[in-house]
Amino acid sequence: MSSQWLNLLRLFQSRLSQQITLWVFISLIFIESLILIPSYYRRKHELLGQLEDVSGEVVESVVRLTQQNMSPIVFGEEVVKLTRGSQVILGVAIYQENGQPMGIFGESPTLSFQDIQQSDLPHVRKLQGQRYDVAWSAEKLGKPYIIIIRHDASSIQPQLYAFILRIAGLVLLISLFVTGTTMLVLGKTVIVPILKLRQDLINAGEAISHNQLNPNFYALSVQRHDELGDVMTAFNQMFQRITWEISERQRTAEKLRVEQEKSERLLLNILPETIAERLKQNPICIADGFTDVTILFADIVGFAKLSERISPTELVNLLNEIFSAFDHLTEKHNLEKIKTIGDAYMVASGLPTPRPDHAAVIAEMALDMQQEIQQFNTMHNTDLSIRIGINTGAVVAGVIGTKKFIYDLWGDAVNTASRMESHGLPDSIQVTTATYQHLHDNYEFQERGIIPVKGKGKMMTYFLTRKKDPDI
C-alpha cells in the first residue's frame, strides 16, 4: 500500500504531470466561471423578482378592492394600508397619468416619473445600493395611476454572496475531482509509460556503451495501439538500427584495424619504424648523416651455376629460404636490412638509431651467415658458399623519391664495403682497417695484406675468422 502511495507521489512530482494538472484545473475553473457569471445574474434576477412579486400583489389587491372612480387620495390610503407593516416595502409614491404627484408615503423612491414616462413596460425597475424601486402602471390594470414602490434589497447581496460561495465550492470540488481523476488516468496510460520510456532511453545508452545486444526494455514488453505505442515502436526500431549500425561500424573498424596492421607490417618490412613514422607525419625527402656506421655486403657464390640445374621456381624458393634465414639473423642482432640485389644481401648497423657496438654485431651477423650457408648445404645437398665484405665509416641514409620508397645508404663507406665483398674470397669475411680497429680486441683476424681495390687503389684488408675465447 505504501509503495502505491509512493508511486502516486512520484507521479505528481513529474513535471509533465504538474503541467497537465495545472492546465486541466485552470480549464475547469475557466469553464465553471463562464457558467457562474450568468448563474449569478439569473439568481439576482430571481431574488429581485421575489421583491417585485410582493409589490405586484399589493398593486393587484388595491385594484381589485377599490372602485373605478375612487379618488387618488383614497386610492393612496388603501395602498398604504396594504403595505403598512411590510418588512419589504419601505415607501410608495403615486402619480397621475399626467405626472401630477398624488402623494408619497414612507421612504421616498429615487425612481421618478420622468424616469418611467418613456417606458412602455407595465413596470420599471431601478436597483440602487440596498434599495430597489419598481414602478407599476395601474392604467393597464384599470386605474389611471402610476405607483412607484420602494423595496428593502439589503438581503439580496448576502444571498448572492452565499450563492457564489456555494457554486464556487462546488466548482472547486468538481475541478479537484476531475483533475485528480484525469491525473490518475493519464498517469497510468501516459505519464508512467513515458517515465519508463525515459528509463529505456537511459538503459539504451548503457546497453550501447557495453555492447549489450538484447536489453530488457519496457517498450519491448508493451503492445499499444495509440500514438504512445507508435513512439515505443519507433524507439525499438531506432535501437535496433543503432545497434546494427554500431555492429557494422565495429566490424568495419576491425577490418580497417586488420588492414592497417597489414599495412604497418608491410611498411615496416620496407622502412625502419622511425623513418616510417617521419614519413607519415611529413612525406618529404629524408636524409640523415651518420658518422660511425658498419655496413655488410654478402653474395652467394655458386648460385649462378645452381640456376642452370634447377627450375626458376625452385631457384627462387631456395634463395627465399636463404634470405629468410638472413632476415631472422637481422632481427636477432637488431640490425637494419637495407636491400637485396639478385643474390646479394646488404645490412647495416648503427642507423637509423646509433649504437656503440655497431661493428661487433655486424661481425656476429657475418659469422652466423656462414653457419646458415653450411646448414643450407647440408639440408639441400648443395655446395654454395658466401662471400662477405664489411666496412665502417660515415654515410648518409634516408628516403628519396615519391614512389616505391626504400631506405638506402650513400657515401664512400658504402662503396668500400661493396668492394670488400666483390674483392673477397668465397667462405671469407673481408674487412677494412677501419672495421679491424673496432674489432681486433675481441675477434681473431687473418691479415690478407695490401690488395688493389677498384676505384680505391691499394688497401690493407683483413679476414675475420672467429670471435676470441674470453677465457684465453
C-alpha positions, -999 to +999 in steps of 0.1 A: +000+000+000+028+024+009+045+017-025+013+027-043+012+060-024+049+065-032+043+059-069+013+083-067+036+109-051+062+104-078+035+107-104+025+142-092+062+152-089+066+147-126+069+180-145+046+168-172+020+157-145+022+191-129+016+208-162-013+186-171-028+190-137-024+228-138-039+232-172-068+208-165-076+227-133-073+261-149-096+250-178-122+237-154-121+268-133-124+289-165-154+269-178-172+270-145-166+307-142-183+312-176-212+292-162-211+310-128-215+346-143-249+340-160-260+320-129-251+349-107-273+373-127-300+348-130-301+343-092-300+381-087-330+384-111-348+357-092-343+375-058-354+408-072-383+391-088-394+379-054-395+415-042-415+425-073-439+398-065-447+414-032-453+448-046-472+433-075-496+416-051-501+449-033-510+467-065-533+440-078-550+438-044-556+475-043-570+475-078-594+446-070-606+462-038-611+498-050-638+513-072-631+527-106-640+563-097-622+562-064-603+594-056-565+594-057-562+601-020-584+572-011-565+550-035-532+560-019-546+554+016-556+519+005-521+512-008-505+524+024-529+502+044-518+472+025-481+480+027-481+490+063-462+466+084-444+451+055-406+444+060-400+445+023-419+477+011-403+508+026-422+535+007-448+543-020-451+572-045-483+577-065-486+598-097-515+606-120-511+598-157-500+634-164-472+631-138-491+651-111-479+637-077-507+624-056-487+616-026-455+599-011-460+575+017-430+562+037-394+564+023-393+583-010-383+563-040-354+576-062-372+564-093-391+595-106-420+599-130-396+613-156-376+580-155-406+560-165-428+582-187-410+570-219-413+533-210-440+511-224-434+484-198-460+476-172-434+484-146-399+499-145-371+488-121-341+506-105-316+490-081-295+514-061-274+501-032-298+483-008-329+499-023-350+486-052-376+507-068-404+493-090-428+515-110-462+500-118-486+513-144-520+509-129-536+521-161-532+487-176-549+473-146-578+496-150-566+526-128-553+559-141-524+559-117-487+551-117-473+536-085-436+535-075-429+512-047-395+512-028-382+479-015-356+469+010-330+450-010-304+447+018-309+409+019-301+404-018-264+408-017-257+384+012-279+358-005-258+364-037-226+360-018-238+328-003-249+316-037-214+324-052-197+306-023-219+275-028-212+275-065-175+282-061-172+254-036-190+230-059-168+242-088-137+236-067-148+201-057-157+192-093-124+207-105-104+187-079-122+155-086-119+158-124-083+169-122-074+140-098-093+115-119-077+128-151-043+127-135-047+091-123-060+080-157-033+100-176-007+088-151-015+052-158-019+055-195+006+082-204+028+095-176+041+062-162+048+048-197+066+080-206+087+078-175+095+041-182+103+050-218+127+077-205+144+049-184+145+028-215+165+056-232+189+057-203+192+019-204+197+020-242+227+043-238+242+019-212+234-011-235+251+006-264+282+015-244+285-020-230+277-037-264+246-054-249+226-065-279+193-077-262+185-055-232+152-059-213+132-028-224+098-018-211+090-007-247+096-042-259+071-058-235+041-034-241+017-036-271-002-004-275-023+008-304-021+045-300+004+073-305+025+064-275+026+028-288+038+043-321+066+061-302+076+028-284+076+010-318+098+038-332+121+036-302+125-002-307+132+003-344+157+031-336+176+010-310+177-020-334+190+003-362+216+019-339+229-014-326+230-027-362+249+004-373+273+002-344+279-035-351+286-027-387+309+001-378+327-022-353+331-048-380+343-022-404+367-008-378+380-043-371+386-048-408+403-015-410+424-023-380+435-056-395+442-039-429+461-012-411+482-037-392+489-054-425+499-021-440+520-013-409+538-046-412+543-042-449+556-006-443+579-018-415+592-045-438+603-018-462+613+011-439+627+014-404+600+022-378+613+057-370+616+065-407+581+053-414+567+075-386+585+105-400+571+099-435+536+096-421+539+130-404+557+148-432+561+129-465+592+147-478+627+137-486+646+123-456+684+124-454+704+118-422+741+118-417+758+091-395+795+093-386+800+058-374+782+030-392+792-005-402+780-019-435+779-056-446+776-069-482+772-106-488+770-125-521+761-162-526+789-179-545+778-208-568+742-196-571+746-189-608+757-224-615+729-238-594+704-219-615+714-239-645+704-272-629+670-263-613+638-246-624+633-208-618+607-216-592+629-239-573+657-214-576+636-185-561+623-208-533+659-217-523+670-181-525+640-171-504+649-197-478+684-184-475+674-147-473+646-155-449+673-171-426+694-139-430+663-118-421+659-139-390+695-131-381+689-094-388+661-094-363+681-114-338+710-089-338+687-059-341+702-048-374+688-028-403+684-048-435+689-024-464+681-044-495+688-074-517+701-072-552+698-105-570+717-130-548+734-102-528+723-091-493+731-058-477+727-050-440+739-021-417+743-013-381+743+020-362+714+035-381+688+049-380+695+047-343+732+050-334+747+023-312+783+019-299+786-019-307+777-015-344+808-032-356+806-061-332+770-070-341+779-069-378+807-093-371+784-117-353+760-114-382+787-123-407+798-154-387+761-165-383+756-161-421+785-185-428+769-211-404+735-207-421+750-214-455+767-245-442+734-257-427+717-250-460+742-270-479+738-300-456+700-298-458+698-294-496+730-313-506+744-282-523+779-266-524+771-230-520+794-206-502+792-169-492+815-140-497+812-112-472+826-077-471+825-052-442+835-016-438+830+011-411+826+048-417+803+078-423+772+075-445+741+094-455+709+074-451+674+083-460+645+080-484+642+098-517+616+100-544+578+098-542+571+061-552+583+027-541+602+040-511+633+023-499+657+032-471+691+034-487+727+044-479+751+067-497+787+075-493+823+063-498+819+039-468+791+021-487+812+018-518+842+005-499+821-022-482+808-033-516+844-035-528+853-056-498+827-082-508+835-082-546+873-084-540+869-110-513+872-148-514+845-175-510+838-185-474+856-155-462+847-123-443+870-094-456+871-062-436+888-029-439+913-014-415+885+009-400+865-022-391+895-040-379+903-012-354+868-017-339+870-055-336+906-067-331+904-068-293+875-093-293+879-111-326+906-131-344+917-119-378+940-131-406+959-104-423+954-106-461+977-077-468+976-049-493+954-055-523+944-034-552+908-023-549+888-009-579+882+028-575+902+029-543+937+019-551+957-002-527+941-011-494+951-031-463+924-057-456+918-085-431+898-117-429+876-121-399+879-157-387+861-161-354+854-145-320+881-147-294+876-171-265+871-148-234+888-174-212+921-172-231 
